[in-house]
């Protein structure tokens, strides 16, 4: 852990952290993530050996999906599947010199791990999933594994840019003379909260506060939406859209409003912007993405998983005045949409948001 980024904080005085703490209190209850929906998800996307399969992307597996699988299995109370996912993740993805994980497994490639770099969001979700499992089944070793992952996330990806503590998307490849490239959806506030509880004194509270502040600035286009990727130049220069990726509010960035609303930040500008985009009167159903430079929307509609996020955001912004409309996993054609649907179910459980 790099203690240069730790700050003296009073959690009770920080609204972001107070809201985050609440998201970690309810995972032992399973009424929102029904066993039936989890069984459907596991049957469709989790192999018997514990590999979570991205059916919309050539059958690869990601550390992100392994983490989500651990989280959802723990919330559903499915210990056998949890242990299978944990076993495959450790055996196949954790072959680095640290406790982080290779970000992708390609079953048809030789070698199947053709890029050993990690994905920080995947490591965050794996750690969070282990903490949920440790709490549910009282397995101290799993908590220790999660803390070891958390320490290496901080040791290898924590940086300071423009006066703020931030996490690189991976340990290598995201820093240059132009600045740091970040993925806003990797500011996973509920995961930060879980790790803050497990690692007292570590800088997760600072990362939560500074990440929330960055998301206020990292907004582009006519609606002021979060991008999938953002460049943070040196000094105090304005944030920019990097050239390497399409300048979109798209498949990564849709998680920004989910995670903010999950953490009690439903009035954050990035959430307000997403709500305005999804409810814009010019379309009957929101498009899958929009170009933040040209304003051109996708020519196909958002998936059921993204629409579930939109419903969750609207409910949270209303003070939970109405129930969230969450489709069945079977309504999603692929792993990613189904995963977002299940994450919304978990978010509703954690925040006490009613499900319709």
C-alpha positions as CSV (number, residue, x, y, z in Angstrom):
1,X,0.0,0.0,0.0
2,X,1.3,3.5,-0.9
3,X,0.5,5.5,2.2
4,X,1.3,8.8,0.5
5,X,-2.3,8.9,-0.6
6,X,-3.9,8.2,2.8
7,X,-5.6,11.1,4.5
8,X,-7.0,11.7,7.9
9,X,-10.8,11.3,7.4
10,X,-13.9,11.2,9.4
11,X,-16.2,8.7,7.7
12,X,-19.3,10.1,9.4
13,X,-18.7,13.5,7.8
14,X,-18.3,12.3,4.3
15,X,-21.6,11.7,2.5
16,X,-20.1,9.5,-0.2
17,X,-18.6,7.2,2.4
18,X,-21.7,7.2,4.6
19,X,-23.8,6.1,1.7
20,X,-21.2,3.5,0.7
21,X,-21.2,1.9,4.1
22,X,-24.9,1.2,3.7
23,X,-24.3,-0.8,0.5
24,X,-22.2,-3.3,2.4
25,X,-24.7,-4.2,5.1
26,X,-27.3,-6.3,3.3
27,X,-25.7,-9.0,1.2
28,X,-26.9,-11.8,3.6
29,X,-30.5,-11.2,2.5
30,X,-31.4,-12.7,-0.9
31,X,-34.9,-11.6,-1.5
32,X,-33.9,-9.2,-4.4
33,X,-31.5,-11.5,-6.2
34,X,-33.8,-14.5,-6.5
35,X,-32.4,-18.0,-6.5
36,X,-34.2,-18.7,-9.7
37,X,-32.6,-15.8,-11.6
38,X,-29.2,-16.7,-10.3
39,X,-29.7,-20.3,-11.4
40,X,-30.7,-19.1,-14.8
41,X,-27.6,-16.9,-15.0
42,X,-25.3,-19.7,-13.8
43,X,-26.7,-22.2,-16.1
44,X,-26.3,-20.0,-19.1
45,X,-22.9,-18.3,-18.4
46,X,-21.0,-20.3,-15.7
47,X,-19.1,-23.4,-16.9
48,X,-19.0,-26.4,-14.5
49,X,-15.3,-25.5,-13.7
50,X,-16.2,-22.0,-12.7
51,X,-15.3,-20.1,-15.8
52,X,-17.8,-17.2,-16.5
53,X,-18.2,-17.1,-20.2
54,X,-18.7,-13.9,-22.2
55,X,-21.1,-15.3,-24.8
56,X,-21.2,-12.0,-26.8
57,X,-17.5,-11.9,-27.2
58,X,-16.2,-15.1,-28.7
59,X,-16.6,-17.0,-25.5
60,X,-13.7,-15.3,-23.7
61,X,-13.6,-14.8,-19.9
62,X,-12.6,-11.6,-18.1
63,X,-11.5,-10.9,-14.5
64,X,-14.5,-8.6,-14.4
65,X,-16.9,-11.5,-15.0
66,X,-15.2,-13.8,-12.5
67,X,-15.6,-11.0,-9.9
68,X,-19.2,-10.5,-10.7
69,X,-19.8,-14.2,-10.6
70,X,-18.3,-14.4,-7.1
71,X,-20.4,-11.4,-5.9
72,X,-23.7,-12.8,-7.3
73,X,-23.0,-16.4,-6.1
74,X,-22.4,-15.0,-2.6
75,X,-25.5,-12.9,-2.5
76,X,-27.6,-15.9,-3.8
77,X,-26.1,-18.2,-1.2
78,X,-24.7,-20.6,-3.8
79,X,-21.5,-21.8,-2.2
80,X,-20.6,-24.6,-4.6
81,X,-20.7,-22.3,-7.6
82,X,-18.8,-19.6,-5.6
83,X,-16.0,-22.1,-4.9
84,X,-15.8,-23.2,-8.5
85,X,-15.5,-19.6,-9.7
86,X,-12.9,-18.8,-7.1
87,X,-10.9,-22.0,-7.9
88,X,-10.8,-21.3,-11.7
89,X,-10.0,-17.6,-11.1
90,X,-7.0,-18.5,-8.9
91,X,-5.8,-21.3,-11.0
92,X,-6.0,-19.6,-14.4
93,X,-5.9,-15.8,-14.0
94,X,-3.6,-15.4,-11.0
95,X,-0.2,-16.2,-12.5
96,X,1.4,-12.8,-12.1
97,X,4.1,-11.9,-9.6
98,X,1.5,-10.2,-7.5
99,X,-2.0,-10.9,-6.3
100,X,-3.8,-9.3,-9.3
101,X,-5.3,-11.2,-12.2
102,X,-4.8,-11.3,-16.0
103,X,-7.7,-9.5,-17.4
104,X,-8.7,-11.9,-20.2
105,X,-8.7,-15.6,-21.0
106,X,-9.2,-16.6,-24.7
107,X,-10.1,-20.3,-24.9
108,X,-9.0,-20.6,-28.6
109,X,-5.7,-18.7,-28.3
110,X,-2.3,-20.1,-27.6
111,X,-1.5,-19.1,-25.0
112,X,-5.0,-18.5,-23.6
113,X,-3.6,-15.7,-21.5
114,X,-2.0,-13.6,-24.2
115,X,-1.9,-10.3,-22.3
116,X,-0.9,-10.7,-18.6
117,X,-1.9,-7.1,-17.7
118,X,-4.6,-6.8,-15.1
119,X,-7.9,-4.9,-15.3
120,X,-8.4,-2.9,-12.1
121,X,-12.1,-3.2,-12.1
122,X,-11.9,-7.0,-12.4
123,X,-9.5,-7.1,-9.4
124,X,-11.9,-4.8,-7.4
125,X,-14.9,-7.1,-8.1
126,X,-12.9,-10.2,-7.3
127,X,-11.9,-8.7,-4.0
128,X,-15.4,-7.6,-3.2
129,X,-16.8,-11.0,-4.1
130,X,-14.3,-12.7,-1.8
131,X,-15.4,-10.3,1.0
132,X,-19.0,-11.1,0.4
133,X,-18.3,-14.8,0.5
134,X,-16.1,-14.5,3.6
135,X,-18.9,-12.7,5.4
136,X,-21.6,-15.0,4.3
137,X,-19.8,-18.3,5.1
138,X,-17.4,-17.0,7.8
139,X,-14.3,-18.0,5.8
140,X,-11.4,-15.9,7.2
141,X,-9.0,-17.1,4.4
142,X,-11.2,-15.5,1.7
143,X,-11.1,-12.2,3.6
144,X,-7.3,-12.4,3.7
145,X,-7.2,-13.1,-0.1
146,X,-9.4,-10.0,-0.7
147,X,-7.2,-7.8,1.5
148,X,-4.0,-9.1,-0.4
149,X,-5.6,-8.2,-3.7
150,X,-6.6,-4.8,-2.3
151,X,-3.1,-4.1,-1.2
152,X,-1.7,-4.9,-4.6
153,X,-4.3,-2.7,-6.4
154,X,-3.1,0.2,-4.2
155,X,0.6,-0.7,-4.6
156,X,0.5,-1.0,-8.4
157,X,-2.2,1.2,-9.7
158,X,-2.7,4.1,-7.3
159,X,-1.5,7.4,-8.7
160,X,-2.0,11.1,-8.0
161,X,-3.1,13.3,-11.0
162,X,-4.2,16.9,-10.8
163,X,-4.2,16.7,-7.0
164,X,-6.4,13.7,-6.8
165,X,-5.8,10.0,-5.9
166,X,-7.0,7.8,-8.8
167,X,-6.6,4.2,-9.9
168,X,-5.1,3.3,-13.3
169,X,-7.2,0.9,-15.3
170,X,-4.3,-1.5,-15.3
171,X,-0.8,-1.7,-13.9
172,X,0.8,-1.1,-17.3
173,X,0.0,0.8,-20.5
174,X,-2.1,3.8,-19.3
175,X,0.5,6.5,-18.6
176,X,2.4,8.6,-21.2
177,X,3.7,12.1,-21.7
178,X,0.1,13.1,-22.6
179,X,-1.2,12.1,-19.2
180,X,-3.1,9.2,-17.6
181,X,-5.9,7.4,-19.4
182,X,-8.7,6.4,-17.0
183,X,-11.9,4.4,-17.3
184,X,-14.6,6.2,-15.3
185,X,-16.6,3.1,-14.8
186,X,-13.7,1.6,-12.7
187,X,-14.5,4.1,-10.0
188,X,-16.5,1.3,-8.3
189,X,-17.6,3.1,-5.2
190,X,-19.4,0.1,-3.5
191,X,-16.3,-2.0,-4.0
192,X,-14.2,0.8,-2.4
193,X,-16.5,0.7,0.6
194,X,-16.2,-3.0,1.0
195,X,-12.4,-2.8,0.9
196,X,-12.4,0.2,3.3
197,X,-14.2,-1.9,5.9
198,X,-11.7,-4.7,5.4
199,X,-8.6,-2.5,5.3
200,X,-8.9,0.2,8.0
201,X,-6.5,3.1,7.4
202,X,-6.0,2.3,3.7
203,X,-6.8,5.2,1.2
204,X,-10.1,3.8,-0.1
205,X,-12.0,6.8,1.4
206,X,-9.8,9.2,-0.4
207,X,-10.2,7.3,-3.7
208,X,-14.0,7.4,-3.2
209,X,-14.0,11.1,-2.6
210,X,-11.5,12.0,-5.4
211,X,-13.1,9.6,-7.8
212,X,-16.5,11.1,-7.2
213,X,-15.0,14.6,-7.9
214,X,-13.3,13.4,-11.1
215,X,-16.7,12.1,-12.4
216,X,-18.1,15.6,-12.0
217,X,-15.5,16.9,-14.5
218,X,-15.3,13.9,-16.8
219,X,-18.5,14.7,-18.7
220,X,-18.8,15.4,-22.4
221,X,-21.2,16.1,-25.2
222,X,-24.7,17.6,-25.4
223,X,-25.9,15.8,-22.3
224,X,-22.7,16.0,-20.3
225,X,-22.3,12.2,-20.1
226,X,-19.4,10.1,-18.8
227,X,-17.2,8.7,-21.5
228,X,-15.9,5.1,-21.6
229,X,-12.4,6.5,-21.4
230,X,-10.9,9.8,-20.4
231,X,-7.5,11.4,-20.6
232,X,-6.2,13.3,-17.5
233,X,-3.4,15.6,-18.7
234,X,-0.6,16.7,-16.5
235,X,-1.1,19.9,-14.4
236,X,-4.5,21.4,-14.4
237,X,-5.5,21.1,-18.0
238,X,-9.0,20.2,-18.9
239,X,-9.9,16.5,-19.2
240,X,-10.0,15.2,-22.8
241,X,-11.3,12.3,-24.8
242,X,-8.4,10.0,-25.7
243,X,-7.7,9.1,-29.4
244,X,-7.3,5.4,-28.8
245,X,-11.0,4.7,-28.1
246,X,-14.3,5.8,-29.7
247,X,-15.5,8.9,-27.9
248,X,-18.7,7.3,-26.5
249,X,-21.0,7.0,-23.6
250,X,-21.3,3.3,-24.2
251,X,-20.9,-0.2,-22.8
252,X,-18.4,0.7,-20.0
253,X,-19.8,4.2,-19.1
254,X,-23.3,2.9,-18.5
255,X,-21.9,1.5,-15.2
256,X,-21.0,5.0,-13.9
257,X,-24.6,6.0,-13.1
258,X,-25.3,2.5,-11.7
259,X,-22.4,2.7,-9.3
260,X,-23.0,6.3,-8.2
261,X,-26.7,5.7,-7.5
262,X,-25.8,2.5,-5.7
263,X,-23.5,4.6,-3.5
264,X,-26.2,7.1,-2.7
265,X,-25.0,9.7,-5.2
266,X,-28.2,9.6,-7.3
267,X,-28.1,13.5,-7.7
268,X,-24.5,13.5,-8.9
269,X,-24.2,15.4,-12.3
270,X,-23.2,12.2,-14.1
271,X,-26.3,10.4,-12.9
272,X,-28.5,13.4,-13.8
273,X,-27.0,13.5,-17.3
274,X,-27.6,9.8,-17.9
275,X,-31.2,10.0,-16.7
276,X,-31.8,12.9,-19.1
277,X,-30.2,10.9,-22.0
278,X,-32.2,7.8,-21.3
279,X,-35.5,9.7,-21.0
280,X,-34.9,12.0,-24.0
281,X,-38.2,12.4,-25.9
282,X,-36.5,11.9,-29.3
283,X,-36.4,8.1,-28.9
284,X,-39.0,5.6,-27.8
285,X,-36.2,3.3,-26.4
286,X,-32.8,4.7,-25.5
287,X,-30.0,3.9,-27.9
288,X,-27.2,1.6,-26.9
289,X,-24.6,4.4,-27.0
290,X,-24.0,7.9,-28.2
291,X,-21.0,9.6,-29.8
292,X,-19.9,12.4,-27.4
293,X,-18.4,14.4,-30.2
294,X,-20.9,14.2,-33.0
295,X,-24.0,13.4,-30.9
296,X,-24.8,10.5,-33.2
297,X,-26.7,7.7,-31.3
298,X,-26.3,4.0,-32.0
299,X,-28.7,2.6,-34.6
300,X,-29.8,-0.1,-32.1
301,X,-31.4,0.2,-28.7
302,X,-29.9,-0.3,-25.3
303,X,-29.9,-3.9,-24.0
304,X,-32.3,-5.1,-21.2
305,X,-29.4,-4.8,-18.8
306,X,-28.8,-1.1,-19.6
307,X,-32.6,-0.4,-19.4
308,X,-32.5,-2.0,-16.0
309,X,-29.8,0.4,-15.0
310,X,-31.9,3.3,-16.3
311,X,-34.9,2.1,-14.3
312,X,-32.8,1.8,-11.1
313,X,-31.4,5.3,-11.6
314,X,-34.9,6.8,-12.1
315,X,-36.2,5.0,-9.0
316,X,-33.2,6.2,-6.9
317,X,-33.7,9.8,-8.1
318,X,-37.4,9.6,-7.1
319,X,-36.4,8.6,-3.6
320,X,-37.5,5.0,-4.3
321,X,-41.0,6.2,-4.9
322,X,-41.6,3.5,-7.5
323,X,-40.3,0.0,-8.1
324,X,-37.4,-0.8,-10.5
325,X,-38.4,-2.8,-13.6
326,X,-35.9,-5.6,-13.9
327,X,-36.2,-8.0,-16.8
328,X,-35.4,-11.7,-16.4
329,X,-31.9,-12.9,-17.2
330,X,-33.6,-14.8,-20.1
331,X,-34.5,-11.5,-21.7
332,X,-30.9,-10.8,-22.3
333,X,-29.2,-12.3,-25.4
334,X,-25.7,-12.2,-24.0
335,X,-23.5,-12.4,-20.8
336,X,-23.0,-8.6,-20.5
337,X,-26.6,-7.6,-20.5
338,X,-27.5,-10.4,-18.2
339,X,-24.7,-9.4,-15.8
340,X,-25.9,-5.8,-15.7
341,X,-29.4,-7.1,-14.9
342,X,-28.1,-9.2,-12.0
343,X,-26.0,-6.3,-10.7
344,X,-29.1,-4.1,-10.7
345,X,-30.8,-6.8,-8.6
346,X,-27.9,-6.7,-6.1
347,X,-28.0,-2.9,-6.1
348,X,-31.7,-2.9,-5.3
349,X,-31.1,-5.3,-2.4
350,X,-28.2,-3.3,-1.0
351,X,-30.1,0.1,-1.2
352,X,-33.5,-1.1,-0.2
353,X,-34.9,-0.1,-3.6
354,X,-38.2,-1.9,-4.4
355,X,-38.3,-4.2,-7.4
356,X,-41.4,-4.5,-9.6
